[in-house]
């Protein structure tokens, strides 16, 4: 989808430039070349009013088509093409034999550019059909005036070729350039997407290795002691170590989940494990934590996870969050065992993480706090 969007944007930018160029050529030719020629030849034209009205109608059609093209709005193609063909026939008849092959008969050289405008992004056969009708109208006028000698027919052929080749080249070239730009952009975007996926896969693998190493520091030692018979599963200290390893493993698994509030999700995972182990726990969250790096979330959650492994009888876990500060607190009844230790307090690019442990003989209070710097 990203590759398709990028390709579409590049093709659109390329097509926008071609549209602007076509509109500029058509209207500039109509005003700077056709209009002065008509005004100079005005007294000698067979029907000058018809030629003038045709010029105005074509200018209106060109203005409408130009605005619609630049805004990428749809055009009533068939109706506009029919109007231009009517103007074509009327101006050829109104110019007269004397001005048949002159600039005053402005439909010879200028009308093809307006065909390009009204048929933009239509199949090229539509443009060829209109230019063919234009050539037939010119030939009919030529025959009507009796200009059938070889010189006149040769001049006619040269006019048809000369006034049609450049508009056709612009019409086909703009479509080809837009298609080529779209293909190249799609290829580049697809290659970029593959590279991004490769980088993301490598990063995910490194994250998994990092999480495994964090868990292994606690879990491997406990499992090795149990396997070697050096630890008794009935020993409360061994059970506490197992609970701590399980809690950290559960939190690290939750750390990779795609959720709106990762920190709350990780803390809920640790609280759920404690609840399933029979510890009544109350979880309170006030505010929405900001987006925090994984390292900061670990420093906020790990000491609480370790303290939950030591908790007795009940626990209350509280999260108070704001855009610039997050405070996580755990209150549990005090007992004779020492505090479980979490990772040391540290500073990083997201701001400092502080942790505090206090006990007064009745309760234990563990708090971690992050504040944006």
C-alpha positions in Angstrom: 0.0 0.0 0.0 2.8 2.4 0.8 4.6 1.6 -2.4 1.3 2.2 -4.4 0.8 5.5 -2.6 4.3 6.7 -3.3 4.0 5.7 -7.0 0.7 7.5 -7.3 2.1 10.7 -5.7 5.1 10.7 -8.1 2.9 10.1 -11.1 0.5 12.8 -10.0 3.4 15.3 -9.6 4.7 14.5 -13.1 1.2 14.7 -14.6 0.5 18.0 -12.9 3.5 19.6 -14.7 2.4 18.2 -18.1 -1.1 19.6 -17.5 0.2 23.0 -16.7 2.4 23.0 -19.8 -0.5 21.9 -22.1 -2.8 24.6 -20.7 -0.1 27.3 -21.1 0.7 26.3 -24.7 -2.9 26.2 -25.8 -4.0 29.5 -24.2 -0.7 31.4 -25.1 -1.0 30.3 -28.7 -4.6 31.3 -28.8 -4.0 34.8 -27.4 -0.5 35.6 -28.6 -0.6 34.2 -32.2 -4.2 33.6 -33.3 -5.8 36.8 -31.9 -3.4 39.3 -33.5 -3.7 37.5 -36.9 -7.5 37.6 -36.7 -7.5 41.3 -35.8 -5.2 42.2 -38.7 -7.2 40.2 -41.3 -10.6 41.2 -39.8 -11.9 43.5 -42.6 -11.1 40.9 -45.3 -12.5 37.8 -43.7 -15.5 36.3 -45.3 -17.5 36.3 -42.0 -15.4 38.0 -39.4 -18.1 37.9 -36.7 -18.2 34.1 -37.0 -14.4 33.9 -36.7 -14.5 36.2 -33.7 -17.3 34.3 -31.9 -15.5 31.0 -32.6 -12.3 32.4 -31.1 -14.3 33.5 -27.9 -16.0 30.1 -27.6 -12.7 28.3 -28.0 -11.2 30.5 -25.4 -14.0 29.8 -23.0 -13.7 26.0 -23.6 -9.9 26.3 -23.0 -10.4 28.3 -19.8 -12.9 25.7 -18.4 -10.7 22.8 -19.4 -7.6 24.5 -18.0 -9.2 25.1 -14.6 -10.6 21.6 -14.4 -7.3 20.1 -15.4 -5.2 22.0 -12.9 -7.7 21.1 -10.2 -7.8 17.5 -11.4 -11.6 17.7 -11.8 -13.6 15.7 -14.4 -14.4 17.2 -17.8 -17.5 16.8 -20.0 -15.2 15.5 -22.7 -17.7 14.6 -25.4 -19.7 17.8 -25.2 -16.5 20.0 -25.3 -15.2 18.0 -28.2 -18.4 18.4 -30.1 -18.3 22.2 -29.5 -14.7 22.4 -30.8 -15.6 20.5 -34.0 -18.5 22.9 -34.6 -16.2 25.8 -34.2 -13.7 24.1 -36.5 -16.2 23.8 -39.3 -17.6 27.3 -38.8 -14.2 29.1 -38.8 -13.0 27.2 -41.9 -16.1 28.4 -43.7 -16.0 31.9 -42.3 -12.3 32.6 -43.0 -12.7 32.5 -46.8 -10.5 31.2 -49.6 -8.0 34.0 -49.3 -7.1 33.1 -45.7 -7.5 29.3 -46.0 -3.8 28.6 -45.3 -3.0 31.7 -43.1 -2.7 32.3 -39.4 -6.0 34.2 -39.5 -7.6 30.8 -40.1 -6.5 30.0 -36.5 -8.2 26.6 -36.2 -5.5 25.2 -38.5 -2.7 25.5 -36.0 -4.4 26.3 -32.7 -7.4 24.0 -32.3 -5.4 20.8 -31.9 -4.0 22.1 -28.6 -7.6 22.5 -27.3 -8.3 18.9 -28.4 -5.4 17.9 -26.2 -6.9 19.8 -23.2 -10.4 18.3 -23.4 -9.1 14.8 -24.0 -6.4 14.7 -21.3 -5.9 11.2 -19.9 -8.3 9.8 -22.5 -7.0 7.1 -24.9 -4.8 8.5 -27.7 -7.2 7.1 -30.3 -9.8 9.7 -29.2 -7.3 12.5 -30.0 -6.5 10.8 -33.4 -10.2 10.6 -34.2 -10.7 14.3 -33.5 -7.6 15.3 -35.5 -8.9 13.0 -38.3 -12.3 14.8 -38.2 -10.4 18.1 -38.2 -8.5 17.0 -41.4 -11.7 15.9 -43.1 -13.3 19.4 -42.4 -10.2 21.1 -43.8 -10.2 18.9 -46.9 -13.9 19.5 -47.4 -13.3 23.3 -47.3 -10.4 22.9 -49.7 -12.5 21.0 -52.2 -15.4 23.4 -51.8 -13.1 26.3 -52.9 -11.8 24.2 -55.8 -8.2 24.2 -54.5 -7.4 20.7 -55.9 -4.1 21.3 -57.8 -1.0 19.4 -56.5 0.4 22.5 -54.8 -2.7 23.0 -52.7 -3.0 19.3 -51.8 0.7 19.2 -50.8 0.3 22.3 -48.7 -2.8 20.7 -47.1 -0.9 17.5 -46.2 2.0 19.6 -44.7 -0.5 21.6 -42.6 -2.2 18.4 -41.4 1.0 16.8 -40.4 2.7 19.9 -39.0 -0.3 21.0 -36.8 -1.0 17.5 -35.5 2.4 15.9 -34.8 3.4 18.1 -31.9 0.1 18.0 -30.0 0.1 14.2 -30.4 3.7 14.0 -29.2 2.9 16.0 -26.1 -0.3 14.0 -25.4 1.4 10.6 -25.7 4.7 11.8 -24.1 2.9 13.1 -21.0 1.1 9.8 -20.5 4.3 7.8 -21.0 6.3 10.0 -18.6 3.6 9.7 -15.9 3.5 5.9 -16.3 7.3 5.6 -16.2 7.5 7.8 -13.1 4.8 5.7 -11.5 6.6 2.5 -12.3 10.0 3.7 -11.1 8.5 5.2 -7.9 6.6 1.9 -7.2 9.9 -0.1 -7.7 11.8 2.3 -5.4 9.1 2.3 -2.8 8.8 -1.5 -2.9 12.6 -1.8 -2.5 12.5 0.6 0.4 9.7 -1.4 2.0 11.7 -4.6 1.7 14.7 -2.9 3.3 12.6 -1.5 6.1 11.1 -4.9 6.8 14.5 -6.4 6.9 15.7 -3.8 9.4 12.5 -4.3 11.5 13.1 -8.0 11.5 16.7 -7.6 12.7 15.6 -5.2 15.3 12.8 -7.5 16.5 15.4 -10.4 16.7 17.8 -8.2 18.7 14.9 -7.2 21.1 14.0 -10.9 21.6 17.6 -11.7 22.4 17.8 -8.8 24.8 14.6 -9.9 26.6 15.8 -13.5 26.7 19.1 -12.4 28.3 17.2 -10.3 30.9 15.1 -13.3 31.9 17.9 -15.8 31.7 19.8 -13.9 34.4 17.2 -14.9 36.9 15.5 -18.0 35.4 18.6 -19.9 34.4 20.1 -19.8 37.8 16.8 -21.0 39.5 16.3 -23.8 36.9 19.9 -24.9 37.1 19.7 -25.2 40.9 16.4 -27.1 40.7 17.8 -29.5 38.0 21.0 -30.1 40.0 19.1 -30.7 43.2 20.7 -27.8 44.9 17.4 -26.1 45.5 14.4 -27.5 47.3 11.0 -26.5 45.7 9.5 -26.5 49.2 11.9 -23.8 50.3 10.0 -20.4 50.5 13.1 -18.6 49.2 13.3 -20.9 46.1 9.6 -20.3 45.5 10.1 -16.6 45.8 12.9 -16.7 43.3 10.6 -18.7 40.9 7.8 -16.2 41.3 10.2 -13.3 40.6 11.5 -15.0 37.5 8.0 -15.8 36.3 6.8 -12.2 37.0 9.7 -10.7 35.0 9.1 -13.2 32.2 5.4 -12.3 32.0 6.3 -8.6 32.0 8.8 -9.0 29.2 6.4 -11.0 27.1 3.8 -8.2 27.6 6.5 -5.6 26.6 6.3 -6.7 23.0 2.5 -6.5 22.7 1.1 -3.8 20.4 -1.3 -1.9 22.8 -2.3 1.8 23.3 -0.7 2.0 26.8 2.4 -0.3 27.0 3.4 0.6 30.5 -0.1 -0.1 32.0 -0.3 -3.3 30.0 3.1 -4.5 31.4 2.1 -3.7 34.9 -1.3 -5.4 34.6 0.5 -8.5 33.3 2.6 -8.6 36.5 -0.4 -7.8 38.7 -2.4 -10.6 37.0 0.3 -13.1 37.7 0.4 -12.1 41.3 -3.4 -12.4 41.5 -3.3 -15.9 40.0 -0.7 -16.9 42.6 -3.2 -16.0 45.3 -2.2 -12.5 46.2 -5.1 -10.1 46.5 -4.0 -7.0 44.5 -5.7 -3.7 43.8 -4.5 -1.9 40.6 -5.3 1.8 40.3 -4.4 3.9 37.2 -4.8 7.7 37.1 -4.1 9.5 33.8 -2.6 8.2 30.6 1.2 7.6 30.4 3.0 9.3 27.5 4.9 7.2 25.0 8.0 6.0 26.7 11.0 4.1 25.4 11.3 0.4 26.3 14.3 1.0 28.6 12.4 3.6 30.6 9.4 1.3 31.0 11.6 -1.5 32.2 13.2 0.8 34.9 9.7 1.9 36.0 8.2 -1.7 36.1 11.1 -4.0 37.1 11.4 -2.9 40.8 7.7 -3.2 41.2 7.7 -6.7 39.6 10.5 -7.7 42.1 8.6 -6.2 45.0 5.4 -8.1 44.0 7.3 -11.4 44.2 8.0 -10.6 47.9 4.5 -9.3 48.7 2.5 -11.0 51.4 -1.3 -11.0 52.2 -2.2 -8.0 49.8 -0.8 -5.4 47.5 -1.9 -2.1 46.0 -0.3 -1.0 42.8 -0.9 2.7 41.7 0.1 4.5 38.5 -0.2 8.3 38.3 0.7 9.7 34.9 0.8 13.0 33.1 2.5 14.2 29.9 5.8 15.0 31.7 5.8 12.6 34.7 4.9 9.0 35.6 4.9 7.7 39.2 4.4 4.0 39.9 3.9 2.9 43.5 3.4 -0.4 45.3 2.3 -0.8 48.9 2.4 -4.2 50.6 2.5 -5.4 54.3 5.9 -5.4 55.8 7.6 -8.7 56.7 11.0 -10.0 57.8 12.5 -10.6 54.3 14.7 -8.0 52.8 13.8 -6.0 49.8 14.0 -7.6 46.4 16.4 -5.6 44.2 15.5 -4.3 40.8 17.7 -2.7 38.2 19.7 0.4 39.3 18.3 3.9 38.7 19.6 5.4 35.5 19.4 8.3 33.2 18.8 8.2 29.5 17.5 10.4 26.6 13.9 10.2 27.8 14.7 11.6 31.3 15.8 10.1 34.7 14.1 7.2 36.4 14.3 7.3 40.2 13.3 4.5 42.6 12.7 4.6 46.3 12.1 1.7 48.9 10.8 2.5 52.4 9.5 0.3 55.2 8.2 1.2 58.7 7.5 -2.2 60.2 3.9 -2.2 59.0 4.0 -1.5 55.3 6.5 -1.5 52.5 6.4 1.2 49.9 8.2 0.9 46.6 8.1 3.8 44.1 9.6 4.5 40.7 9.3 7.9 39.1 10.1 9.2 35.6 10.2 12.9 34.9 10.7 14.5 31.5 13.8 16.7 31.3 
